[in-house]
Amino acid sequence: MVRNQGAGSTIRRFVDRCESFLLAALLTLMTLITFAQVIARYVFNYSFVWALELTTFLFGGLIFFGISYGVRVGAHIGVDVVVRLLSERVARRVALVAAVLCLVYAGIVFVGSWIYVGKMYDIGILAQDMPIPQWVPKLVVPLGFAMLLVRFAEVLWRIASGRQSSLLGDEVQDALKHRADGPDEETAR
């Protein structure tokens, strides 16, 4: 099947790559800063005062951008025992309702976090160990939930258009697929 390669598809691929790169960069920076802190502390008996705070901010970014990444790749765990008992038509409707509720939740948190970051901006408090305003690292919360809104809107669209039947991925099918993709038991020995 040939997929439409329009401008929307190109933009989506670009955003997906940027999201993946951002997550990898955050994880890499966290690792490098923590490694440098350990070397400085135990080899040179010196400590970077700002290292823990910066690592905490980077970890927050990893979490809030990772939520939307998890929705994009279907990595979030879901309990679907009851949904599997329903007919396909009813299960699809339940998935639509669940996707709408997820959009509402992400929207509420986005608005609340945007208001919170705005108040932090107005107050002008600096971070504890670094000379930057606190609103700067806390901006990852509304940005992460904005991405989550986009991802849940994509899921809702795929469910409504019939290209996806559930809100979350199927863990059993994924596990069987990964097992089938792995090396054969005979060749592994």
MDAnalysis code that builds the backbone (N, CA, C; Angstrom):
import MDAnalysis as mda
import numpy as np

u = mda.Universe.empty(567, n_residues=189, atom_resindex=np.repeat(np.arange(189), 3), trajectory=True)
u.add_TopologyAttr("name", ["N", "CA", "C"] * 189)
u.add_TopologyAttr("resid", np.arange(1, 190))
u.add_TopologyAttr("resname", ["MET", "VAL", "ARG", "ASN", "GLN", "GLY", "ALA", "GLY", "SER", "THR", "ILE", "ARG", "ARG", "PHE", "VAL", "ASP", "ARG", "CYS", "GLU", "SER", "PHE", "LEU", "LEU", "ALA", "ALA", "LEU", "LEU", "THR", "LEU", "MET", "THR", "LEU", "ILE", "THR", "PHE", "ALA", "GLN", "VAL", "ILE", "ALA", "ARG", "TYR", "VAL", "PHE", "ASN", "TYR", "SER", "PHE", "VAL", "TRP", "ALA", "LEU", "GLU", "LEU", "THR", "THR", "PHE", "LEU", "PHE", "GLY", "GLY", "LEU", "ILE", "PHE", "PHE", "GLY", "ILE", "SER", "TYR", "GLY", "VAL", "ARG", "VAL", "GLY", "ALA", "HIS", "ILE", "GLY", "VAL", "ASP", "VAL", "VAL", "VAL", "ARG", "LEU", "LEU", "SER", "GLU", "ARG", "VAL", "ALA", "ARG", "ARG", "VAL", "ALA", "LEU", "VAL", "ALA", "ALA", "VAL", "LEU", "CYS", "LEU", "VAL", "TYR", "ALA", "GLY", "ILE", "VAL", "PHE", "VAL", "GLY", "SER", "TRP", "ILE", "TYR", "VAL", "GLY", "LYS", "MET", "TYR", "ASP", "ILE", "GLY", "ILE", "LEU", "ALA", "GLN", "ASP", "MET", "PRO", "ILE", "PRO", "GLN", "TRP", "VAL", "PRO", "LYS", "LEU", "VAL", "VAL", "PRO", "LEU", "GLY", "PHE", "ALA", "MET", "LEU", "LEU", "VAL", "ARG", "PHE", "ALA", "GLU", "VAL", "LEU", "TRP", "ARG", "ILE", "ALA", "SER", "GLY", "ARG", "GLN", "SER", "SER", "LEU", "LEU", "GLY", "ASP", "GLU", "VAL", "GLN", "ASP", "ALA", "LEU", "LYS", "HIS", "ARG", "ALA", "ASP", "GLY", "PRO", "ASP", "GLU", "GLU", "THR", "ALA", "ARG"])
u.atoms.positions = np.array([
    [0.840, -1.177, 0.000],
    [0.000, 0.000, 0.000],
    [0.888, 1.245, 0.000],
    [0.658, 2.130, -0.932],
    [1.427, 3.359, -1.030],
    [0.753, 4.412, -0.165],
    [1.559, 5.019, 0.704],
    [1.030, 6.020, 1.613],
    [1.137, 7.395, 0.976],
    [0.154, 8.241, 1.227],
    [0.161, 9.595, 0.708],
    [1.365, 10.344, 1.274],
    [2.166, 10.915, 0.433],
    [3.375, 11.618, 0.846],
    [3.186, 13.126, 0.717],
    [2.084, 13.643, 1.192],
    [1.813, 15.072, 1.103],
    [2.586, 15.867, 2.135],
    [2.294, 17.171, 2.169],
    [2.976, 18.078, 3.090],
    [2.686, 17.714, 4.545],
    [1.463, 17.289, 4.848],
    [1.113, 16.897, 6.212],
    [1.927, 15.718, 6.689],
    [2.163, 14.770, 5.802],
    [2.966, 13.601, 6.144],
    [4.415, 13.991, 6.391],
    [4.935, 14.912, 5.597],
    [6.310, 15.377, 5.763],
    [6.468, 16.128, 7.080],
    [5.512, 16.972, 7.403],
    [5.554, 17.721, 8.665],
    [5.466, 16.768, 9.842],
    [4.583, 15.788, 9.736],
    [4.430, 14.825, 10.832],
    [5.720, 14.044, 11.059],
    [6.353, 13.593, 9.980],
    [7.627, 12.871, 10.118],
    [8.692, 13.759, 10.744],
    [8.716, 15.036, 10.352],
    [9.676, 15.977, 10.919],
    [9.435, 16.156, 12.425],
    [8.181, 16.322, 12.818],
    [7.847, 16.478, 14.243],
    [8.198, 15.199, 15.000],
    [7.893, 14.047, 14.434],
    [8.231, 12.771, 15.073],
    [9.738, 12.638, 15.282],
    [10.514, 13.008, 14.269],
    [11.977, 12.930, 14.390],
    [12.502, 13.917, 15.423],
    [11.933, 15.118, 15.436],
    [12.352, 16.114, 16.437],
    [12.042, 15.618, 17.846],
    [10.877, 15.021, 18.016],
    [10.494, 14.486, 19.324],
    [11.454, 13.376, 19.758],
    [11.762, 12.475, 18.856],
    [12.696, 11.392, 19.175],
    [14.083, 11.929, 19.482],
    [14.546, 12.902, 18.680],
    [15.857, 13.507, 18.915],
    [15.888, 14.217, 20.261],
    [14.837, 14.945, 20.595],
    [14.776, 15.666, 21.864],
    [14.863, 14.705, 23.041],
    [14.129, 13.613, 22.984],
    [14.178, 12.624, 24.063],
    [15.575, 12.011, 24.195],
    [16.178, 11.690, 23.066],
    [17.537, 11.129, 23.108],
    [18.533, 12.153, 23.649],
    [18.383, 13.415, 23.252],
    [19.287, 14.462, 23.733],
    [19.128, 14.679, 25.234],
    [17.893, 14.689, 25.717],
    [17.665, 14.862, 27.156],
    [18.297, 13.723, 27.952],
    [18.090, 12.506, 27.486],
    [18.663, 11.350, 28.182],
    [20.194, 11.371, 28.133],
    [20.737, 11.750, 26.994],
    [22.188, 11.831, 26.857],
    [22.772, 12.903, 27.777],
    [22.158, 14.076, 27.794],
    [22.632, 15.151, 28.664],
    [22.558, 14.756, 30.137],
    [21.457, 14.123, 30.525],
    [21.339, 13.661, 31.912],
    [22.468, 12.714, 32.268],
    [22.736, 11.786, 31.380],
    [23.784, 10.798, 31.626],
    [25.158, 11.455, 31.707],
    [25.451, 12.351, 30.781],
    [26.757, 13.015, 30.769],
    [26.965, 13.893, 31.997],
    [25.935, 14.637, 32.390],
    [26.051, 15.502, 33.569],
    [26.239, 14.666, 34.826],
    [25.479, 13.595, 34.945],
    [25.609, 12.733, 36.118],
    [26.983, 12.068, 36.153],
    [27.468, 11.615, 35.008],
    [28.793, 11.009, 34.927],
    [29.875, 12.018, 35.317],
    [29.768, 13.237, 34.788],
    [30.747, 14.272, 35.118],
    [30.701, 14.610, 36.606],
    [29.510, 14.630, 37.171],
    [29.368, 14.917, 38.605],
    [30.037, 13.817, 39.442],
    [29.852, 12.579, 39.069],
    [30.458, 11.465, 39.808],
    [31.978, 11.534, 39.695],
    [32.493, 11.762, 38.495],
    [33.947, 11.866, 38.309],
    [34.492, 13.051, 39.114],
    [33.832, 14.188, 39.030],
    [34.303, 15.375, 39.760],
    [34.292, 15.133, 41.261],
    [33.270, 14.481, 41.739],
    [33.148, 14.282, 43.183],
    [34.155, 13.263, 43.709],
    [34.273, 12.135, 43.038],
    [35.093, 11.052, 43.590],
    [36.552, 11.059, 43.125],
    [36.839, 11.702, 42.007],
    [38.217, 11.756, 41.545],
    [38.883, 13.073, 41.969],
    [38.167, 14.192, 41.791],
    [38.749, 15.504, 42.060],
    [38.250, 16.134, 43.366],
    [37.374, 15.427, 44.086],
    [36.817, 15.927, 45.350],
    [36.176, 17.305, 45.161],
    [35.437, 17.434, 44.055],
    [34.786, 18.692, 43.697],
    [33.355, 18.358, 43.275],
    [32.454, 19.282, 43.490],
    [31.066, 19.039, 43.123],
    [30.515, 20.235, 42.364],
    [29.797, 19.967, 41.301],
    [29.093, 21.021, 40.574],
    [27.785, 21.291, 41.315],
    [27.610, 22.494, 41.798],
    [26.430, 22.831, 42.600],
    [25.145, 22.693, 41.777],
    [25.209, 23.010, 40.518],
    [24.044, 23.064, 39.651],
    [23.673, 21.720, 39.022],
    [24.500, 20.700, 39.164],
    [24.318, 19.447, 38.418],
    [23.015, 18.735, 38.777],
    [22.701, 18.627, 40.051],
    [21.482, 17.920, 40.446],
    [20.239, 18.650, 39.952],
    [20.228, 19.964, 40.090],
    [19.057, 20.724, 39.649],
    [18.869, 20.629, 38.136],
    [19.951, 20.759, 37.397],
    [19.852, 20.647, 35.937],
    [19.406, 19.254, 35.525],
    [19.941, 18.231, 36.168],
    [19.527, 16.860, 35.861],
    [18.046, 16.659, 36.174],
    [17.582, 17.267, 37.261],
    [16.159, 17.183, 37.615],
    [15.299, 17.855, 36.552],
    [15.724, 19.030, 36.085],
    [14.975, 19.713, 35.024],
    [14.957, 18.888, 33.739],
    [16.086, 18.306, 33.386],
    [16.155, 17.474, 32.182],
    [15.270, 16.237, 32.318],
    [15.254, 15.663, 33.524],
    [14.401, 14.498, 33.765],
    [12.931, 14.861, 33.632],
    [12.562, 16.055, 34.108],
    [11.185, 16.522, 33.927],
    [10.823, 16.625, 32.460],
    [11.745, 17.157, 31.664],
    [11.505, 17.223, 30.220],
    [11.371, 15.846, 29.606],
    [12.205, 14.919, 30.060],
    [12.139, 13.545, 29.560],
    [10.772, 12.926, 29.866],
    [10.271, 13.186, 31.051],
    [8.964, 12.644, 31.443],
    [7.840, 13.255, 30.607],
    [7.788, 14.592, 30.564],
    [6.641, 15.236, 29.924],
    [6.650, 15.111, 28.407],
    [7.813, 15.059, 27.794],
    [7.847, 14.789, 26.355],
    [7.726, 13.290, 26.087],
    [8.160, 12.474, 27.029],
    [8.056, 11.021, 26.890],
    [6.625, 10.518, 26.940],
    [5.751, 11.251, 27.633],
    [4.334, 10.854, 27.688],
    [3.751, 10.850, 26.276],
    [3.976, 11.926, 25.538],
    [3.422, 11.986, 24.181],
    [4.093, 10.966, 23.263],
    [5.385, 10.747, 23.463],
    [6.087, 9.728, 22.670],
    [5.478, 8.355, 22.925],
    [5.162, 8.070, 24.194],
    [4.538, 6.785, 24.530],
    [3.198, 6.597, 23.849],
    [2.421, 7.672, 23.734],
    [1.144, 7.589, 23.020],
    [1.398, 7.372, 21.537],
    [2.392, 8.046, 20.998],
    [2.684, 7.917, 19.555],
    [3.054, 6.497, 19.179],
    [3.891, 5.847, 19.992],
    [4.346, 4.506, 19.646],
    [3.493, 3.405, 20.280],
    [2.471, 3.778, 21.044],
    [1.592, 2.779, 21.658],
    [2.249, 2.028, 22.792],
    [3.098, 2.710, 23.568],
    [3.863, 2.035, 24.612],
    [3.215, 2.089, 25.990],
    [2.138, 2.841, 26.141],
    [1.498, 2.914, 27.446],
    [0.720, 1.635, 27.725],
    [0.774, 1.211, 28.953],
    [0.106, -0.028, 29.350],
    [-1.361, 0.263, 29.612],
    [-2.209, -0.609, 29.140],
    [-3.641, -0.457, 29.361],
    [-4.255, -1.763, 29.815],
    [-5.264, -1.644, 30.666],
    [-6.006, -2.816, 31.109],
    [-7.262, -2.884, 30.243],
    [-7.307, -3.882, 29.388],
    [-8.398, -3.963, 28.421],
    [-9.183, -5.270, 28.512],
    [-9.218, -5.860, 29.695],
    [-9.913, -7.138, 29.863],
    [-11.400, -6.988, 29.546],
    [-12.015, -5.945, 30.059],
    [-13.451, -5.742, 29.834],
    [-13.704, -5.355, 28.385],
    [-12.860, -4.519, 27.816],
    [-13.053, -4.066, 26.437],
    [-12.975, -5.237, 25.471],
    [-12.134, -6.220, 25.761],
    [-12.007, -7.391, 24.884],
    [-13.272, -8.262, 24.905],
    [-14.087, -8.122, 25.944],
    [-15.334, -8.874, 26.013],
    [-16.434, -8.245, 25.169],
    [-16.254, -6.993, 24.776],
    [-17.256, -6.268, 24.012],
    [-17.154, -6.601, 22.525],
    [-18.256, -6.345, 21.826],
    [-18.210, -6.513, 20.370],
    [-17.284, -5.445, 19.781],
    [-16.851, -5.671, 18.553],
    [-15.904, -4.743, 17.932],
    [-16.502, -3.339, 17.819],
    [-17.767, -3.274, 17.475],
    [-18.436, -1.979, 17.321],
    [-18.514, -1.225, 18.646],
    [-18.892, -1.930, 19.711],
    [-18.995, -1.302, 21.026],
    [-17.599, -0.949, 21.556],
    [-16.636, -1.813, 21.324],
    [-15.270, -1.550, 21.770],
    [-14.712, -0.304, 21.079],
    [-15.046, -0.123, 19.828],
    [-14.590, 1.068, 19.102],
    [-15.217, 2.326, 19.678],
    [-16.476, 2.243, 20.052],
    [-17.143, 3.398, 20.681],
    [-16.527, 3.710, 22.040],
    [-16.212, 2.671, 22.794],
    [-15.541, 2.870, 24.088],
    [-14.181, 3.530, 23.868],
    [-13.470, 3.104, 22.831],
    [-12.173, 3.704, 22.520],
    [-12.339, 5.173, 22.133],
    [-13.395, 5.498, 21.393],
    [-13.657, 6.900, 21.032],
    [-13.901, 7.746, 22.280],
    [-14.734, 7.231, 23.187],
    [-15.015, 7.958, 24.426],
    [-13.728, 8.113, 25.246],
    [-12.945, 7.052, 25.332],
    [-11.694, 7.105, 26.089],
    [-10.736, 8.128, 25.480],
    [-10.659, 8.179, 24.152],
    [-9.776, 9.145, 23.494],
    [-10.241, 10.575, 23.747],
    [-11.538, 10.791, 23.721],
    [-12.074, 12.133, 24.015],
    [-11.766, 12.515, 25.456],
    [-11.943, 11.566, 26.389],
    [-11.630, 11.851, 27.792],
    [-10.137, 12.141, 27.988],
    [-9.300, 11.434, 27.266],
    [-7.856, 11.708, 27.335],
    [-7.549, 13.101, 26.799],
    [-8.226, 13.495, 25.723],
    [-8.046, 14.843, 25.187],
    [-8.495, 15.902, 26.198],
    [-9.618, 15.657, 26.854],
    [-10.114, 16.600, 27.863],
    [-9.114, 16.712, 29.007],
    [-8.622, 15.577, 29.488],
    [-7.641, 15.580, 30.575],
    [-6.379, 16.344, 30.174],
    [-5.837, 16.017, 29.007],
    [-4.622, 16.698, 28.549],
    [-4.874, 18.188, 28.370],
    [-6.057, 18.550, 27.913],
    [-6.395, 19.962, 27.754],
    [-6.469, 20.693, 29.088],
    [-7.067, 20.053, 30.082],
    [-7.154, 20.660, 31.418],
    [-5.761, 20.872, 32.001],
    [-4.920, 19.858, 31.917],
    [-3.569, 19.983, 32.465],
    [-2.766, 21.007, 31.667],
    [-2.950, 21.054, 30.353],
    [-2.257, 22.050, 29.534],
    [-2.627, 23.464, 29.975],
    [-3.909, 23.731, 30.104],
    [-4.357, 25.075, 30.505],
    [-3.859, 25.401, 31.909],
    [-4.003, 24.461, 32.845],
    [-3.549, 24.700, 34.211],
    [-2.054, 24.943, 34.289],
    [-1.282, 24.167, 33.548],
    [0.170, 24.343, 33.580],
    [0.578, 25.643, 32.883],
    [-0.149, 26.030, 31.852],
    [0.146, 27.301, 31.182],
    [-0.093, 28.468, 32.142],
    [-1.183, 28.409, 32.907],
    [-1.476, 29.450, 33.909],
    [-0.381, 29.458, 34.979],
    [0.021, 28.265, 35.419],
    [1.065, 28.152, 36.441],
    [2.384, 28.753, 35.954],
    [2.798, 28.414, 34.741],
    [4.044, 28.948, 34.192],
    [3.928, 30.463, 34.018],
    [2.756, 30.942, 33.639],
    [2.544, 32.388, 33.527],
    [2.708, 33.095, 34.861],
    [2.199, 32.490, 35.926],
    [2.370, 33.069, 37.260],
    [3.840, 33.031, 37.685],
    [4.540, 31.952, 37.356],
    [5.972, 31.873, 37.662],
    [6.732, 32.957, 36.905],
    [6.311, 33.213, 35.683],
    [6.936, 34.275, 34.892],
    [6.709, 35.639, 35.544],
    [5.451, 35.883, 35.974],
    [5.112, 37.166, 36.600],
    [5.884, 37.384, 37.900],
    [6.035, 36.333, 38.691],
    [6.718, 36.444, 39.980],
    [8.215, 36.620, 39.781],
    [8.798, 35.921, 38.828],
    [10.209, 36.083, 38.501],
    [11.178, 35.384, 39.441],
    [10.764, 34.294, 40.044],
    [11.640, 33.557, 40.955],
    [12.717, 32.843, 40.148],
    [13.938, 32.882, 40.658],
    [15.042, 32.171, 40.016],
    [15.118, 30.741, 40.520],
    [15.743, 29.890, 39.728],
    [15.987, 28.515, 40.158],
    [16.919, 28.533, 41.363],
    [16.916, 27.466, 42.095],
    [17.660, 27.422, 43.352],
    [19.178, 27.475, 43.153],
    [19.708, 26.706, 42.218],
    [21.165, 26.600, 42.059],
    [21.682, 27.164, 40.741],
    [20.793, 27.635, 39.888],
    [21.207, 28.153, 38.588],
    [20.578, 29.527, 38.384],
    [21.260, 30.420, 37.689],
    [20.731, 31.780, 37.508],
    [19.751, 31.896, 36.341],
    [18.724, 31.071, 36.359],
    [17.684, 31.155, 35.331],
    [16.334, 31.246, 36.025],
    [15.371, 31.907, 35.398],
    [14.032, 31.967, 35.996],
    [13.399, 30.569, 36.038],
    [12.621, 30.320, 37.090],
    [12.008, 28.986, 37.238],
    [11.000, 28.671, 36.144],
    [10.425, 29.684, 35.521],
    [9.422, 29.404, 34.507],
    [10.040, 28.719, 33.285],
    [11.327, 28.934, 33.052],
    [11.962, 28.360, 31.857],
    [11.953, 26.828, 31.903],
    [12.482, 26.186, 32.958],
    [12.431, 24.722, 32.961],
    [11.017, 24.174, 33.161],
    [10.152, 24.946, 33.797],
    [8.780, 24.463, 34.019],
    [7.916, 24.578, 32.776],
    [8.446, 25.214, 31.752],
    [7.734, 25.323, 30.483],
    [7.556, 23.965, 29.812],
    [8.349, 22.967, 30.227],
    [8.204, 21.633, 29.634],
    [6.841, 21.017, 29.934],
    [6.207, 21.430, 31.029],
    [4.899, 20.848, 31.368],
    [3.841, 21.240, 30.331],
    [3.601, 22.542, 30.072],
    [2.601, 22.845, 29.033],
    [3.024, 22.394, 27.636],
    [4.322, 22.454, 27.335],
    [4.767, 21.987, 26.016],
    [4.554, 20.480, 25.859],
    [4.874, 19.735, 26.912],
    [4.662, 18.291, 26.869],
    [3.189, 17.929, 26.732],
    [2.329, 18.655, 27.442],
    [0.898, 18.360, 27.333],
    [0.310, 18.885, 26.028],
    [0.908, 19.901, 25.427],
    [0.483, 20.311, 24.088],
    [0.775, 19.191, 23.088],
    [1.964, 18.591, 23.212],
    [2.292, 17.450, 22.353],
    [1.350, 16.279, 22.620],
    [1.009, 16.081, 23.899],
    [0.083, 15.002, 24.245],
    [-1.287, 15.251, 23.621],
    [-1.729, 16.497, 23.611],
    [-2.993, 16.836, 22.942],
    [-2.937, 16.461, 21.463],
    [-1.822, 16.769, 20.821],
    [-1.664, 16.436, 19.403],
    [-1.710, 14.917, 19.214],
    [-1.013, 14.190, 20.063],
    [-0.966, 12.728, 19.930],
    [-2.330, 12.097, 20.175],
    [-3.057, 12.576, 21.188],
    [-4.392, 12.019, 21.431],
    [-5.366, 12.413, 20.319],
    [-5.189, 13.595, 19.729],
    [-6.017, 13.979, 18.579],
    [-5.748, 13.042, 17.401],
    [-4.483, 12.673, 17.201],
    [-4.149, 11.709, 16.146],
    [-4.799, 10.357, 16.412],
    [-4.741, 9.911, 17.681],
    [-5.362, 8.626, 18.038],
    [-6.865, 8.693, 17.807],
    [-7.494, 9.779, 18.238],
    [-8.937, 9.943, 18.046],
    [-9.284, 9.911, 16.560],
    [-8.494, 10.569, 15.741],
    [-8.730, 10.575, 14.297],
    [-8.606, 9.167, 13.710],
    [-7.574, 8.424, 14.138],
    [-7.400, 7.061, 13.617],
    [-8.539, 6.148, 14.060],
    [-9.031, 6.317, 15.282],
    [-10.152, 5.488, 15.746],
    [-11.414, 5.871, 14.986],
    [-11.663, 7.171, 14.850],
    [-12.877, 7.634, 14.155],
    [-12.869, 7.235, 12.682],
    [-11.690, 7.198, 12.059],
    [-11.617, 6.835, 10.647],
    [-11.497, 5.329, 10.429],
    [-11.460, 4.556, 11.513],
    [-11.426, 3.104, 11.388],
    [-10.054, 2.511, 11.175],
    [-8.991, 3.304, 11.265],
    [-7.635, 2.784, 11.072],
    [-7.044, 2.203, 12.352],
    [-7.702, 2.454, 13.481],
    [-7.248, 1.933, 14.773],
    [-8.491, 1.528, 15.545],
    [-8.405, 0.437, 16.284],
    [-9.602, -0.052, 16.961],
    [-9.588, 0.157, 18.466],
    [-8.431, 0.508, 19.036],
    [-8.363, 0.707, 20.474],
    [-7.518, 1.940, 20.787],
    [-7.653, 2.410, 22.003],
    [-6.907, 3.596, 22.414],
    [-5.422, 3.301, 22.536],
    [-5.102, 2.164, 23.116],
    [-3.714, 1.794, 23.367],
    [-3.319, 0.623, 22.488],
    [-2.040, 0.347, 22.465],
    [-1.548, -0.791, 21.707],
    [-1.945, -2.104, 22.359],
    [-1.796, -3.177, 21.636],
    [-2.089, -4.514, 22.137],
    [-0.781, -5.154, 22.581],
    [-0.599, -5.284, 23.900],
    [0.663, -5.791, 24.435],
    [0.937, -7.226, 23.996],
    [-0.095, -8.031, 23.916],
    [0.086, -9.432, 23.529],
    [0.572, -9.521, 22.085],
    [-0.078, -8.798, 21.193],
    [0.350, -8.813, 19.787],
    [1.765, -8.256, 19.638],
    [2.078, -7.196, 20.387],
    [3.432, -6.631, 20.322],
    [4.473, -7.640, 20.799],
    [4.174, -8.326, 21.891],
    [5.120, -9.314, 22.422],
    [5.312, -10.458, 21.431],
    [4.225, -10.924, 20.821],
    [4.335, -11.996, 19.839],
    [5.098, -11.528, 18.600],
    [4.884, -10.278, 18.203],
    [5.599, -9.737, 17.051],
    [7.091, -9.661, 17.343],
    [7.445, -9.168, 18.539],
    [8.865, -9.073, 18.888],
    [9.495, -10.448, 19.008],
    [8.726, -11.406, 19.474],
    [9.252, -12.772, 19.563],
    [9.484, -13.330, 18.167],
    [8.560, -13.042, 17.267],
    [8.703, -13.526, 15.899],
    [9.850, -12.806, 15.166],
    [10.089, -11.545, 15.517],
    [11.178, -10.794, 14.889],
    [12.554, -11.208, 15.408],
    [12.598, -11.799, 16.606],
    [13.878, -12.174, 17.235],
    [14.498, -13.379, 16.567],
    [15.704, -13.749, 17.004],
    [16.388, -14.901, 16.411],
    [15.653, -16.205, 16.757],
    [15.743, -17.116, 15.846],
    [15.130, -18.420, 16.055],
    [15.822, -19.119, 17.209],
    [15.088, -19.939, 17.973],
    [15.671, -20.631, 19.109],
    [16.792, -21.575, 18.667],
    [16.644, -22.176, 17.511],
    [17.658, -23.105, 17.017],
    [18.940, -22.371, 16.609],
    [18.773, -21.171, 15.985],
    [19.968, -20.442, 15.547],
    [20.638, -19.723, 16.713],
    [19.905, -19.489, 17.791],
    [20.485, -18.797, 18.950],
    [21.404, -19.714, 19.737],
    [21.264, -21.018, 19.595],
    [22.065, -21.972, 20.374],
    [23.403, -22.207, 19.814],
])
